[in-house]
């Protein structure tokens, strides 16, 4: 397993967190933790079946910016 951490601009509420969690889970993330205060998303995934680039794309498709 690998943990990937993204710092995300534009998250402001639990609804934002839920959307990000759902989008990452849809592509095969094992565990997703969103920290609204720190503006970060920590994603646990298998690097052999799910690349960090795809996770980044999923978050950005929702309209958030990875910094």
PQR file of N, CA, C, O and H, with PARSE charges and radii, in Angstrom:
ATOM      1  N   UNK A   1       0.824  -1.189   0.000 -0.4000 1.5000
ATOM      2  CA  UNK A   1       0.000   0.000   0.000 -0.0000 2.0000
ATOM      3  C   UNK A   1       0.871   1.255   0.000  0.5500 1.7000
ATOM      4  O   UNK A   1       1.991   1.263   0.510 -0.5500 1.4000
ATOM      5  N   UNK A   2       0.328   2.290  -0.576 -0.4000 1.5000
ATOM      6  CA  UNK A   2       0.984   3.595  -0.635 -0.0000 2.0000
ATOM      7  C   UNK A   2       0.007   4.653  -0.142  0.5500 1.7000
ATOM      8  O   UNK A   2      -1.197   4.562  -0.382 -0.5500 1.4000
ATOM      9  H   UNK A   2      -0.582   2.284  -0.990  0.4000 1.0000
ATOM     10  N   UNK A   3       0.537   5.656   0.546 -0.4000 1.5000
ATOM     11  CA  UNK A   3      -0.275   6.800   0.934 -0.0000 2.0000
ATOM     12  C   UNK A   3       0.157   7.987   0.100  0.5500 1.7000
ATOM     13  O   UNK A   3       1.342   8.310   0.018 -0.5500 1.4000
ATOM     14  H   UNK A   3       1.515   5.730   0.741  0.4000 1.0000
ATOM     15  N   UNK A   4      -0.816   8.629  -0.517 -0.4000 1.5000
ATOM     16  CA  UNK A   4      -0.573   9.826  -1.291 -0.0000 2.0000
ATOM     17  C   UNK A   4      -1.310  10.965  -0.604  0.5500 1.7000
ATOM     18  O   UNK A   4      -2.474  10.821  -0.229 -0.5500 1.4000
ATOM     19  H   UNK A   4      -1.778   8.366  -0.451  0.4000 1.0000
ATOM     20  N   UNK A   5      -0.637  12.092  -0.441 -0.4000 1.5000
ATOM     21  CA  UNK A   5      -1.249  13.251   0.207 -0.0000 2.0000
ATOM     22  C   UNK A   5      -1.279  14.405  -0.789  0.5500 1.7000
ATOM     23  O   UNK A   5      -0.274  14.749  -1.411 -0.5500 1.4000
ATOM     24  H   UNK A   5       0.309  12.209  -0.746  0.4000 1.0000
ATOM     25  N   UNK A   6      -2.468  14.989  -0.917 -0.4000 1.5000
ATOM     26  CA  UNK A   6      -2.638  16.168  -1.757 -0.0000 2.0000
ATOM     27  C   UNK A   6      -3.103  17.321  -0.883  0.5500 1.7000
ATOM     28  O   UNK A   6      -3.900  17.134   0.036 -0.5500 1.4000
ATOM     29  H   UNK A   6      -3.285  14.710  -0.412  0.4000 1.0000
ATOM     30  N   UNK A   7      -2.602  18.512  -1.175 -0.4000 1.5000
ATOM     31  CA  UNK A   7      -3.126  19.726  -0.560 -0.0000 2.0000
ATOM     32  C   UNK A   7      -4.086  20.320  -1.580  0.5500 1.7000
ATOM     33  O   UNK A   7      -3.735  20.520  -2.743 -0.5500 1.4000
ATOM     34  H   UNK A   7      -1.954  18.664  -1.922  0.4000 1.0000
ATOM     35  N   UNK A   8      -5.304  20.601  -1.123 -0.4000 1.5000
ATOM     36  CA  UNK A   8      -6.393  20.935  -2.039 -0.0000 2.0000
ATOM     37  C   UNK A   8      -6.982  22.295  -1.702  0.5500 1.7000
ATOM     38  O   UNK A   8      -7.373  22.549  -0.563 -0.5500 1.4000
ATOM     39  H   UNK A   8      -5.589  20.439  -0.179  0.4000 1.0000
ATOM     40  N   UNK A   9      -7.042  23.168  -2.705 -0.4000 1.5000
ATOM     41  CA  UNK A   9      -7.705  24.464  -2.547 -0.0000 2.0000
ATOM     42  C   UNK A   9      -9.159  24.322  -2.962  0.5500 1.7000
ATOM     43  O   UNK A   9      -9.473  23.625  -3.927 -0.5500 1.4000
ATOM     44  H   UNK A   9      -6.724  22.962  -3.630  0.4000 1.0000
ATOM     45  N   UNK A  10     -10.035  24.977  -2.238 -0.4000 1.5000
ATOM     46  CA  UNK A  10     -11.439  25.011  -2.611 -0.0000 2.0000
ATOM     47  C   UNK A  10     -12.346  24.152  -1.749  0.5500 1.7000
ATOM     48  O   UNK A  10     -13.568  24.261  -1.842 -0.5500 1.4000
ATOM     49  H   UNK A  10      -9.781  25.543  -1.454  0.4000 1.0000
ATOM     50  N   UNK A  11     -11.768  23.297  -0.908 -0.4000 1.5000
ATOM     51  CA  UNK A  11     -12.594  22.494   0.005 -0.0000 2.0000
ATOM     52  C   UNK A  11     -13.036  23.379   1.157  0.5500 1.7000
ATOM     53  O   UNK A  11     -12.224  24.081   1.760 -0.5500 1.4000
ATOM     54  H   UNK A  11     -10.774  23.208  -0.832  0.4000 1.0000
ATOM     55  N   UNK A  12     -14.328  23.341   1.460 -0.4000 1.5000
ATOM     56  CA  UNK A  12     -14.781  24.202   2.544 -0.0000 2.0000
ATOM     57  C   UNK A  12     -15.820  23.565   3.468  0.5500 1.7000
ATOM     58  O   UNK A  12     -16.166  24.146   4.497 -0.5500 1.4000
ATOM     59  H   UNK A  12     -14.988  22.770   0.970  0.4000 1.0000
ATOM     60  N   UNK A  13     -16.317  22.385   3.115 -0.4000 1.5000
ATOM     61  CA  UNK A  13     -17.387  21.809   3.934 -0.0000 2.0000
ATOM     62  C   UNK A  13     -17.380  20.280   3.846  0.5500 1.7000
ATOM     63  O   UNK A  13     -16.613  19.684   3.091 -0.5500 1.4000
ATOM     64  H   UNK A  13     -16.036  21.913   2.279  0.4000 1.0000
ATOM     65  N   UNK A  14     -18.246  19.677   4.630 -0.4000 1.5000
ATOM     66  CA  UNK A  14     -18.343  18.221   4.638 -0.0000 2.0000
ATOM     67  C   UNK A  14     -18.828  17.670   3.304  0.5500 1.7000
ATOM     68  O   UNK A  14     -18.486  16.547   2.934 -0.5500 1.4000
ATOM     69  H   UNK A  14     -18.870  20.161   5.244  0.4000 1.0000
ATOM     70  N   UNK A  15     -19.605  18.438   2.594 -0.4000 1.5000
ATOM     71  CA  UNK A  15     -20.071  18.019   1.280 -0.0000 2.0000
ATOM     72  C   UNK A  15     -18.893  17.911   0.314  0.5500 1.7000
ATOM     73  O   UNK A  15     -18.828  16.976  -0.484 -0.5500 1.4000
ATOM     74  H   UNK A  15     -19.883  19.351   2.894  0.4000 1.0000
ATOM     75  N   UNK A  16     -17.973  18.853   0.385 -0.4000 1.5000
ATOM     76  CA  UNK A  16     -16.757  18.807  -0.440 -0.0000 2.0000
ATOM     77  C   UNK A  16     -15.972  17.533  -0.114  0.5500 1.7000
ATOM     78  O   UNK A  16     -15.532  16.815  -1.012 -0.5500 1.4000
ATOM     79  H   UNK A  16     -18.026  19.612   1.033  0.4000 1.0000
ATOM     80  N   UNK A  17     -15.805  17.269   1.170 -0.4000 1.5000
ATOM     81  CA  UNK A  17     -15.063  16.092   1.606 -0.0000 2.0000
ATOM     82  C   UNK A  17     -15.720  14.820   1.091  0.5500 1.7000
ATOM     83  O   UNK A  17     -15.035  13.915   0.614 -0.5500 1.4000
ATOM     84  H   UNK A  17     -16.163  17.852   1.899  0.4000 1.0000
ATOM     85  N   UNK A  18     -17.028  14.747   1.183 -0.4000 1.5000
ATOM     86  CA  UNK A  18     -17.758  13.557   0.732 -0.0000 2.0000
ATOM     87  C   UNK A  18     -17.598  13.345  -0.775  0.5500 1.7000
ATOM     88  O   UNK A  18     -17.442  12.211  -1.228 -0.5500 1.4000
ATOM     89  H   UNK A  18     -17.584  15.483   1.570  0.4000 1.0000
ATOM     90  N   UNK A  19     -17.635  14.427  -1.546 -0.4000 1.5000
ATOM     91  CA  UNK A  19     -17.465  14.319  -3.004 -0.0000 2.0000
ATOM     92  C   UNK A  19     -16.080  13.788  -3.354  0.5500 1.7000
ATOM     93  O   UNK A  19     -15.941  12.936  -4.231 -0.5500 1.4000
ATOM     94  H   UNK A  19     -17.762  15.348  -1.177  0.4000 1.0000
ATOM     95  N   UNK A  20     -15.066  14.289  -2.673 -0.4000 1.5000
ATOM     96  CA  UNK A  20     -13.696  13.852  -2.935 -0.0000 2.0000
ATOM     97  C   UNK A  20     -13.520  12.388  -2.543  0.5500 1.7000
ATOM     98  O   UNK A  20     -12.923  11.609  -3.286 -0.5500 1.4000
ATOM     99  H   UNK A  20     -15.180  14.981  -1.960  0.4000 1.0000
ATOM    100  N   UNK A  21     -14.038  12.018  -1.382 -0.4000 1.5000
ATOM    101  CA  UNK A  21     -13.951  10.627  -0.940 -0.0000 2.0000
ATOM    102  C   UNK A  21     -14.612   9.700  -1.960  0.5500 1.7000
ATOM    103  O   UNK A  21     -14.037   8.680  -2.340 -0.5500 1.4000
ATOM    104  H   UNK A  21     -14.523  12.651  -0.778  0.4000 1.0000
ATOM    105  N   UNK A  22     -15.801  10.051  -2.394 -0.4000 1.5000
ATOM    106  CA  UNK A  22     -16.536   9.214  -3.339 -0.0000 2.0000
ATOM    107  C   UNK A  22     -15.780   9.082  -4.665  0.5500 1.7000
ATOM    108  O   UNK A  22     -15.672   7.984  -5.210 -0.5500 1.4000
ATOM    109  H   UNK A  22     -16.268  10.880  -2.085  0.4000 1.0000
ATOM    110  N   UNK A  23     -15.266  10.184  -5.174 -0.4000 1.5000
ATOM    111  CA  UNK A  23     -14.553  10.160  -6.453 -0.0000 2.0000
ATOM    112  C   UNK A  23     -13.309   9.274  -6.377  0.5500 1.7000
ATOM    113  O   UNK A  23     -13.014   8.536  -7.317 -0.5500 1.4000
ATOM    114  H   UNK A  23     -15.354  11.076  -4.731  0.4000 1.0000
ATOM    115  N   UNK A  24     -12.588   9.345  -5.273 -0.4000 1.5000
ATOM    116  CA  UNK A  24     -11.375   8.523  -5.120 -0.0000 2.0000
ATOM    117  C   UNK A  24     -11.732   7.049  -4.934  0.5500 1.7000
ATOM    118  O   UNK A  24     -11.053   6.169  -5.463 -0.5500 1.4000
ATOM    119  H   UNK A  24     -12.827   9.945  -4.510  0.4000 1.0000
ATOM    120  N   UNK A  25     -12.779   6.791  -4.196 -0.4000 1.5000
ATOM    121  CA  UNK A  25     -13.215   5.409  -3.992 -0.0000 2.0000
ATOM    122  C   UNK A  25     -13.694   4.774  -5.292  0.5500 1.7000
ATOM    123  O   UNK A  25     -13.526   3.572  -5.494 -0.5500 1.4000
ATOM    124  H   UNK A  25     -13.330   7.506  -3.766  0.4000 1.0000
ATOM    125  N   UNK A  26     -14.281   5.564  -6.162 -0.4000 1.5000
ATOM    126  CA  UNK A  26     -14.785   5.050  -7.441 -0.0000 2.0000
ATOM    127  C   UNK A  26     -13.680   4.499  -8.334  0.5500 1.7000
ATOM    128  O   UNK A  26     -13.929   3.610  -9.149 -0.5500 1.4000
ATOM    129  H   UNK A  26     -14.417   6.541  -5.998  0.4000 1.0000
ATOM    130  N   UNK A  27     -12.466   5.014  -8.190 -0.4000 1.5000
ATOM    131  CA  UNK A  27     -11.364   4.529  -9.026 -0.0000 2.0000
ATOM    132  C   UNK A  27     -10.480   3.508  -8.309  0.5500 1.7000
ATOM    133  O   UNK A  27      -9.476   3.062  -8.865 -0.5500 1.4000
ATOM    134  H   UNK A  27     -12.264   5.736  -7.528  0.4000 1.0000
ATOM    135  N   UNK A  28     -10.845   3.138  -7.082 -0.4000 1.5000
ATOM    136  CA  UNK A  28     -10.136   2.057  -6.405 -0.0000 2.0000
ATOM    137  C   UNK A  28      -9.318   2.410  -5.187  0.5500 1.7000
ATOM    138  O   UNK A  28      -8.515   1.593  -4.737 -0.5500 1.4000
ATOM    139  H   UNK A  28     -11.660   3.500  -6.631  0.4000 1.0000
ATOM    140  N   UNK A  29      -9.493   3.613  -4.628 -0.4000 1.5000
ATOM    141  CA  UNK A  29      -8.784   3.956  -3.400 -0.0000 2.0000
ATOM    142  C   UNK A  29      -9.266   3.033  -2.281  0.5500 1.7000
ATOM    143  O   UNK A  29     -10.438   2.663  -2.226 -0.5500 1.4000
ATOM    144  H   UNK A  29     -10.146   4.277  -4.993  0.4000 1.0000
ATOM    145  N   UNK A  30      -8.345   2.670  -1.394 -0.4000 1.5000
ATOM    146  CA  UNK A  30      -8.684   1.789  -0.288 -0.0000 2.0000
ATOM    147  C   UNK A  30      -9.218   2.583   0.891  0.5500 1.7000
ATOM    148  O   UNK A  30     -10.191   2.182   1.529 -0.5500 1.4000
ATOM    149  H   UNK A  30      -7.392   2.970  -1.438  0.4000 1.0000
ATOM    150  N   UNK A  31      -8.581   3.709   1.180 -0.4000 1.5000
ATOM    151  CA  UNK A  31      -8.995   4.550   2.300 -0.0000 2.0000
ATOM    152  C   UNK A  31      -8.740   6.005   1.933  0.5500 1.7000
ATOM    153  O   UNK A  31      -7.683   6.343   1.399 -0.5500 1.4000
ATOM    154  H   UNK A  31      -7.790   4.035   0.661  0.4000 1.0000
ATOM    155  N   UNK A  32      -9.705   6.857   2.220 -0.4000 1.5000
ATOM    156  CA  UNK A  32      -9.575   8.287   1.922 -0.0000 2.0000
ATOM    157  C   UNK A  32      -9.898   9.071   3.189  0.5500 1.7000
ATOM    158  O   UNK A  32     -10.954   8.880   3.793 -0.5500 1.4000
ATOM    159  H   UNK A  32     -10.563   6.583   2.654  0.4000 1.0000
ATOM    160  N   UNK A  33      -8.992   9.946   3.583 -0.4000 1.5000
ATOM    161  CA  UNK A  33      -9.228  10.819   4.732 -0.0000 2.0000
ATOM    162  C   UNK A  33      -9.076  12.266   4.278  0.5500 1.7000
ATOM    163  O   UNK A  33      -8.049  12.647   3.716 -0.5500 1.4000
ATOM    164  H   UNK A  33      -8.134  10.101   3.092  0.4000 1.0000
ATOM    165  N   UNK A  34     -10.101  13.056   4.525 -0.4000 1.5000
ATOM    166  CA  UNK A  34     -10.083  14.465   4.144 -0.0000 2.0000
ATOM    167  C   UNK A  34     -10.003  15.296   5.417  0.5500 1.7000
ATOM    168  O   UNK A  34     -10.789  15.099   6.344 -0.5500 1.4000
ATOM    169  H   UNK A  34     -10.935  12.746   4.981  0.4000 1.0000
ATOM    170  N   UNK A  35      -9.055  16.221   5.460 -0.4000 1.5000
ATOM    171  CA  UNK A  35      -8.890  17.131   6.586 -0.0000 2.0000
ATOM    172  C   UNK A  35      -9.192  18.539   6.080  0.5500 1.7000
ATOM    173  O   UNK A  35      -8.368  19.154   5.403 -0.5500 1.4000
ATOM    174  H   UNK A  35      -8.416  16.380   4.707  0.4000 1.0000
ATOM    175  N   UNK A  36     -10.371  19.038   6.411 -0.4000 1.5000
ATOM    176  CA  UNK A  36     -10.789  20.356   5.920 -0.0000 2.0000
ATOM    177  C   UNK A  36      -9.946  21.489   6.512  0.5500 1.7000
ATOM    178  O   UNK A  36      -9.687  22.486   5.839 -0.5500 1.4000
ATOM    179  H   UNK A  36     -11.040  18.538   6.960  0.4000 1.0000
ATOM    180  N   UNK A  37      -9.523  21.338   7.761 -0.4000 1.5000
ATOM    181  CA  UNK A  37      -8.732  22.386   8.417 -0.0000 2.0000
ATOM    182  C   UNK A  37      -7.360  22.506   7.757  0.5500 1.7000
ATOM    183  O   UNK A  37      -6.903  23.611   7.464 -0.5500 1.4000
ATOM    184  H   UNK A  37      -9.734  20.528   8.308  0.4000 1.0000
ATOM    185  N   UNK A  38      -6.709  21.376   7.527 -0.4000 1.5000
ATOM    186  CA  UNK A  38      -5.386  21.372   6.902 -0.0000 2.0000
ATOM    187  C   UNK A  38      -5.450  21.483   5.378  0.5500 1.7000
ATOM    188  O   UNK A  38      -4.428  21.668   4.717 -0.5500 1.4000
ATOM    189  H   UNK A  38      -7.080  20.479   7.766  0.4000 1.0000
ATOM    190  N   UNK A  39      -6.673  21.366   4.824 -0.4000 1.5000
ATOM    191  CA  UNK A  39      -6.879  21.411   3.369 -0.0000 2.0000
ATOM    192  C   UNK A  39      -6.104  20.300   2.668  0.5500 1.7000
ATOM    193  O   UNK A  39      -5.480  20.527   1.632 -0.5500 1.4000
ATOM    194  H   UNK A  39      -7.504  21.215   5.360  0.4000 1.0000
ATOM    195  N   UNK A  40      -6.147  19.100   3.241 -0.4000 1.5000
ATOM    196  CA  UNK A  40      -5.423  18.001   2.627 -0.0000 2.0000
ATOM    197  C   UNK A  40      -6.272  16.737   2.545  0.5500 1.7000
ATOM    198  O   UNK A  40      -7.216  16.534   3.307 -0.5500 1.4000
ATOM    199  H   UNK A  40      -6.654  18.915   4.083  0.4000 1.0000
ATOM    200  N   UNK A  41      -5.894  15.904   1.589 -0.4000 1.5000
ATOM    201  CA  UNK A  41      -6.546  14.621   1.376 -0.0000 2.0000
ATOM    202  C   UNK A  41      -5.454  13.562   1.411  0.5500 1.7000
ATOM    203  O   UNK A  41      -4.473  13.641   0.672 -0.5500 1.4000
ATOM    204  H   UNK A  41      -5.126  16.069   0.969  0.4000 1.0000
ATOM    205  N   UNK A  42      -5.634  12.576   2.274 -0.4000 1.5000
ATOM    206  CA  UNK A  42      -4.696  11.464   2.358 -0.0000 2.0000
ATOM    207  C   UNK A  42      -5.390  10.232   1.800  0.5500 1.7000
ATOM    208  O   UNK A  42      -6.466   9.851   2.263 -0.5500 1.4000
ATOM    209  H   UNK A  42      -6.431  12.512   2.874  0.4000 1.0000
ATOM    210  N   UNK A  43      -4.771   9.614   0.806 -0.4000 1.5000
ATOM    211  CA  UNK A  43      -5.390   8.495   0.101 -0.0000 2.0000
ATOM    212  C   UNK A  43      -4.485   7.284   0.179  0.5500 1.7000
ATOM    213  O   UNK A  43      -3.317   7.340  -0.208 -0.5500 1.4000
ATOM    214  H   UNK A  43      -3.898   9.923   0.431  0.4000 1.0000
ATOM    215  N   UNK A  44      -5.030   6.192   0.681 -0.4000 1.5000
ATOM    216  CA  UNK A  44      -4.297   4.935   0.715 -0.0000 2.0000
ATOM    217  C   UNK A  44      -4.734   4.115  -0.498  0.5500 1.7000
ATOM    218  O   UNK A  44      -5.927   3.922  -0.733 -0.5500 1.4000
ATOM    219  H   UNK A  44      -5.978   6.147   0.995  0.4000 1.0000
ATOM    220  N   UNK A  45      -3.744   3.634  -1.268 -0.4000 1.5000
ATOM    221  CA  UNK A  45      -4.071   2.907  -2.490 -0.0000 2.0000
ATOM    222  C   UNK A  45      -2.957   1.950  -2.860  0.5500 1.7000
ATOM    223  O   UNK A  45      -1.837   2.055  -2.358 -0.5500 1.4000
ATOM    224  H   UNK A  45      -2.775   3.791  -1.077  0.4000 1.0000
ATOM    225  N   UNK A  46      -3.272   1.023  -3.737 -0.4000 1.5000
ATOM    226  CA  UNK A  46      -2.292   0.081  -4.269 -0.0000 2.0000
ATOM    227  C   UNK A  46      -1.652   0.731  -5.493  0.5500 1.7000
ATOM    228  O   UNK A  46      -2.338   0.946  -6.493 -0.5500 1.4000
ATOM    229  H   UNK A  46      -4.182   0.938  -4.144  0.4000 1.0000
ATOM    230  N   UNK A  47      -0.365   1.047  -5.445 -0.4000 1.5000
ATOM    231  CA  UNK A  47       0.276   1.739  -6.574 -0.0000 2.0000
ATOM    232  C   UNK A  47       0.335   0.899  -7.848  0.5500 1.7000
ATOM    233  O   UNK A  47       0.532   1.443  -8.934 -0.5500 1.4000
ATOM    234  H   UNK A  47       0.193   0.872  -4.634  0.4000 1.0000
ATOM    235  N   UNK A  48       0.168  -0.409  -7.730 -0.4000 1.5000
ATOM    236  CA  UNK A  48       0.193  -1.271  -8.909 -0.0000 2.0000
ATOM    237  C   UNK A  48      -1.106  -1.198  -9.708  0.5500 1.7000
ATOM    238  O   UNK A  48      -1.124  -1.484 -10.905 -0.5500 1.4000
ATOM    239  H   UNK A  48       0.008  -0.851  -6.848  0.4000 1.0000
ATOM    240  N   UNK A  49      -2.186  -0.815  -9.040 -0.4000 1.5000
ATOM    241  CA  UNK A  49      -3.471  -0.772  -9.738 -0.0000 2.0000
ATOM    242  C   UNK A  49      -4.069   0.630  -9.813  0.5500 1.7000
ATOM    243  O   UNK A  49      -5.042   0.847 -10.535 -0.5500 1.4000
ATOM    244  H   UNK A  49      -2.172  -0.582  -8.068  0.4000 1.0000
ATOM    245  N   UNK A  50      -3.500   1.583  -9.077 -0.4000 1.5000
ATOM    246  CA  UNK A  50      -4.042   2.942  -9.060 -0.0000 2.0000
ATOM    247  C   UNK A  50      -2.915   3.944  -8.875  0.5500 1.7000
ATOM    248  O   UNK A  50      -2.287   3.994  -7.817 -0.5500 1.4000
ATOM    249  H   UNK A  50      -2.709   1.406  -8.490  0.4000 1.0000
ATOM    250  N   UNK A  51      -2.660   4.736  -9.897 -0.4000 1.5000
ATOM    251  CA  UNK A  51      -1.584   5.722  -9.851 -0.0000 2.0000
ATOM    252  C   UNK A  51      -2.055   7.030  -9.213  0.5500 1.7000
ATOM    253  O   UNK A  51      -3.233   7.379  -9.289 -0.5500 1.4000
ATOM    254  H   UNK A  51      -3.170   4.696 -10.757  0.4000 1.0000
ATOM    255  N   UNK A  52      -1.132   7.736  -8.592 -0.4000 1.5000
ATOM    256  CA  UNK A  52      -1.440   9.012  -7.950 -0.0000 2.0000
ATOM    257  C   UNK A  52      -1.975  10.023  -8.960  0.5500 1.7000
ATOM    258  O   UNK A  52      -2.810  10.860  -8.618 -0.5500 1.4000
ATOM    259  H   UNK A  52      -0.176   7.452  -8.531  0.4000 1.0000
ATOM    260  N   UNK A  53      -1.500   9.948 -10.197 -0.4000 1.5000
ATOM    261  CA  UNK A  53      -1.967  10.872 -11.231 -0.0000 2.0000
ATOM    262  C   UNK A  53      -3.461  10.754 -11.491  0.5500 1.7000
ATOM    263  O   UNK A  53      -4.140  11.755 -11.718 -0.5500 1.4000
ATOM    264  H   UNK A  53      -0.822   9.268 -10.475  0.4000 1.0000
ATOM    265  N   UNK A  54      -3.967   9.534 -11.458 -0.4000 1.5000
ATOM    266  CA  UNK A  54      -5.399   9.327 -11.660 -0.0000 2.0000
ATOM    267  C   UNK A  54      -6.202   9.885 -10.487  0.5500 1.7000
ATOM    268  O   UNK A  54      -7.283  10.441 -10.676 -0.5500 1.4000
ATOM    269  H   UNK A  54      -3.415   8.720 -11.273  0.4000 1.0000
ATOM    270  N   UNK A  55      -5.673   9.735  -9.286 -0.4000 1.5000
ATOM    271  CA  UNK A  55      -6.342  10.293  -8.104 -0.0000 2.0000
ATOM    272  C   UNK A  55      -6.394  11.820  -8.212  0.5500 1.7000
ATOM    273  O   UNK A  55      -7.418  12.438  -7.921 -0.5500 1.4000
ATOM    274  H   UNK A  55      -4.794   9.284  -9.132  0.4000 1.0000
ATOM    275  N   UNK A  56      -5.286  12.412  -8.630 -0.4000 1.5000
ATOM    276  CA  UNK A  56      -5.231  13.863  -8.800 -0.0000 2.0000
ATOM    277  C   UNK A  56      -6.275  14.313  -9.823  0.5500 1.7000
ATOM    278  O   UNK A  56      -6.988  15.291  -9.600 -0.5500 1.4000
ATOM    279  H   UNK A  56      -4.454  11.910  -8.866  0.4000 1.0000
ATOM    280  N   UNK A  57      -6.360  13.593 -10.945 -0.4000 1.5000
ATOM    281  CA  UNK A  57      -7.355  13.916 -11.968 -0.0000 2.0000
ATOM    282  C   UNK A  57      -8.767  13.873 -11.412  0.5500 1.7000
ATOM    283  O   UNK A  57      -9.582  14.749 -11.706 -0.5500 1.4000
ATOM    284  H   UNK A  57      -5.780  12.799 -11.126  0.4000 1.0000
ATOM    285  N   UNK A  58      -9.060  12.857 -10.610 -0.4000 1.5000
ATOM    286  CA  UNK A  58     -10.398  12.703 -10.041 -0.0000 2.0000
ATOM    287  C   UNK A  58     -10.767  13.921  -9.189  0.5500 1.7000
ATOM    288  O   UNK A  58     -11.881  14.437  -9.276 -0.5500 1.4000
ATOM    289  H   UNK A  58      -8.398  12.145 -10.371  0.4000 1.0000
ATOM    290  N   UNK A  59      -9.825  14.365  -8.374 -0.4000 1.5000
ATOM    291  CA  UNK A  59     -10.084  15.515  -7.497 -0.0000 2.0000
ATOM    292  C   UNK A  59     -10.240  16.789  -8.331  0.5500 1.7000
ATOM    293  O   UNK A  59     -11.129  17.601  -8.075 -0.5500 1.4000
ATOM    294  H   UNK A  59      -8.920  13.946  -8.304  0.4000 1.0000
ATOM    295  N   UNK A  60      -9.386  16.954  -9.310 -0.4000 1.5000
ATOM    296  CA  UNK A  60      -9.457  18.154 -10.143 -0.0000 2.0000
ATOM    297  C   UNK A  60     -10.710  18.200 -11.022  0.5500 1.7000
ATOM    298  O   UNK A  60     -11.208  19.283 -11.329 -0.5500 1.4000
ATOM    299  H   UNK A  60      -8.664  16.295  -9.518  0.4000 1.0000
ATOM    300  N   UNK A  61     -11.221  17.037 -11.429 -0.4000 1.5000
ATOM    301  CA  UNK A  61     -12.471  16.993 -12.200 -0.0000 2.0000
ATOM    302  C   UNK A  61     -13.640  17.580 -11.410  0.5500 1.7000
ATOM    303  O   UNK A  61     -14.605  18.078 -11.989 -0.5500 1.4000
ATOM    304  H   UNK A  61     -10.817  16.157 -11.180  0.4000 1.0000
ATOM    305  N   UNK A  62     -13.540  17.514 -10.094 -0.4000 1.5000
ATOM    306  CA  UNK A  62     -14.598  18.058  -9.240 -0.0000 2.0000
ATOM    307  C   UNK A  62     -14.518  19.582  -9.104  0.5500 1.7000
ATOM    308  O   UNK A  62     -15.411  20.213  -8.538 -0.5500 1.4000
ATOM    309  H   UNK A  62     -12.756  17.110  -9.624  0.4000 1.0000
ATOM    310  N   UNK A  63     -13.439  20.161  -9.631 -0.4000 1.5000
ATOM    311  CA  UNK A  63     -13.291  21.613  -9.589 -0.0000 2.0000
ATOM    312  C   UNK A  63     -12.364  22.127  -8.504  0.5500 1.7000
ATOM    313  O   UNK A  63     -12.292  23.332  -8.264 -0.5500 1.4000
ATOM    314  H   UNK A  63     -12.713  19.648 -10.091  0.4000 1.0000
ATOM    315  N   UNK A  64     -11.655  21.220  -7.848 -0.4000 1.5000
ATOM    316  CA  UNK A  64     -10.707  21.628  -6.806 -0.0000 2.0000
ATOM    317  C   UNK A  64      -9.312  21.721  -7.418  0.5500 1.7000
ATOM    318  O   UNK A  64      -9.031  21.116  -8.453 -0.5500 1.4000
ATOM    319  H   UNK A  64     -11.714  20.241  -8.042  0.4000 1.0000
ATOM    320  N   UNK A  65      -8.446  22.487  -6.761 -0.4000 1.5000
ATOM    321  CA  UNK A  65      -7.091  22.673  -7.271 -0.0000 2.0000
ATOM    322  C   UNK A  65      -6.100  21.982  -6.331  0.5500 1.7000
ATOM    323  O   UNK A  65      -6.099  22.226  -5.124 -0.5500 1.4000
ATOM    324  H   UNK A  65      -8.674  22.978  -5.921  0.4000 1.0000
ATOM    325  N   UNK A  66      -5.259  21.119  -6.903 -0.4000 1.5000
ATOM    326  CA  UNK A  66      -4.197  20.468  -6.148 -0.0000 2.0000
ATOM    327  C   UNK A  66      -3.007  21.434  -6.115  0.5500 1.7000
ATOM    328  O   UNK A  66      -2.558  21.920  -7.153 -0.5500 1.4000
ATOM    329  H   UNK A  66      -5.260  20.922  -7.883  0.4000 1.0000
ATOM    330  N   UNK A  67      -2.505  21.701  -4.905 -0.4000 1.5000
ATOM    331  CA  UNK A  67      -1.342  22.603  -4.771 -0.0000 2.0000
ATOM    332  C   UNK A  67      -0.165  21.863  -4.185  0.5500 1.7000
ATOM    333  O   UNK A  67       0.901  22.449  -3.996 -0.5500 1.4000
ATOM    334  H   UNK A  67      -2.869  21.307  -4.062  0.4000 1.0000
TER
END
